[in-house]
Amino acid sequence: MSAPDDQTSSVLEAELPPGVVVREGDYGEKVASVEPGGAEFIPLNERHGKPLQLFWTWTSPNFEFATVFVGVIGVAYFGLNFWQAALALVVGTAIGSVTQGLLSAQGPSHGVPQMVISRLGFGYWGNALPAGLNALTAGIGWFAVNSVSGTFALNTLTHMPKPLCLVIIVVVQIVVAFFGHNLVHAFERYAFPVLAIIFLIAVGWIFAKSSPGAPSHGGGIGGFLLTLGAAFGYAVGWNPYASDYTRYFKPTTSKLAIAWWSGIGVFVSCALLEVAGAASATVTGINAINNNPTGAFTGHLPTFLADLTLLAIALGAVAANVLNIYSGALSFTAMGIKLPLALRRAIVALVFGVIGFVVALTGLHGTSTKYENFLLVIAYWIAPWLAVIFCDQLLRRGQDPRRLETLLFDTKYTNWAGPVSMLIGMAVSISLFSNQTEYVGWVPKHYPSVGDLTFEVGFVVTALVYLIWRRFSANARLAGERG
């Protein structure tokens, strides 16, 4: 959907098109240095990295209890048996992983964060809609959710007060995200072997203790779709970050390798831990899950392995949240708000961390229901956003890459088909198909077995509105030229 590699490379190796804003400062491959700038174009002399590093960048942040809990809710709350839940989890995760790979491949050619590339489909100022939503959900929402799961793990392991555990988790996260891109990649790399070894052993033990033949509890097709939606919502939650971690690669880097290592990193880690969560729920009572979901999961393990797993869960929460704060800050700067600060991204990351800490404090009770709702809400806006992004790329095939790069920084560029289509898709899908604790749409209210089809309907409606709008706009423009 994007320009061919050779065409894009020649564009970026030549003089940049006028109007492209280049990130200031000297950063290179330095790890113990604060990344300067915000959401600007990464100069070619700063490009570095290899596609393989994306595997641990996208695997480490999913080795945490928030991923496990996606599988737990499929059995414990949505009434599925193990095999039904496993199928829904794998399918939902696979869809989000494929789109993760496709979006990640765009980073080197454009050299900007994902929410800056999004301006092509939404216009410069219209892009404030998805960029603002991502800043909110990533920098504050996901940050709070994962901080809570890490806090539960550290509390269960050390018996320190939960607020103190939360402070420890949050401080580490903010420090890594404050330094920026290179330290984030390095942290995920060194966390990967520790997390992988511990979780592989723990997952094997959980499967040995589980009861996959246990009957379902009336989940049906509705429970299947709810679980699929939760799994998709979790995997696709990384999509708006995709090119944030590939924009430093050289333009000549293989797009296929980037897409593969990004997608497989998300898929393997999410599918493995989610299915393990479903397995654990077959032998865990609902009361134990509600009281302490992390402790309920590790309660099946021998003491030494349970302690290691709790430590890994806390480390995994940090691994996830350094991405959330970093990308949330980039999305905020991509909204077009001018911050006259050399370290504007780093400062925004610090502010988001503080706000996320306050939100996480309120989430230390009633976690399971809040988490379930949050997962589904994530898919509500991301699916329509993806529809605009992919439809726009389809329509722009063959266009001059230099012109596209200029549009990313043109404050006068508008494409109101994007934000309007997204809002229509969200309004229709949420009002009719949402199946939440706080709000139930018309369809599941009258036909409960349907489950939650919000993200599927949101994608289709948004795509149709966007394509029709653009078609009529093109026809009107052509008629004007002839007249």
Disulfide bonds with the S-S distance in Angstrom:
none
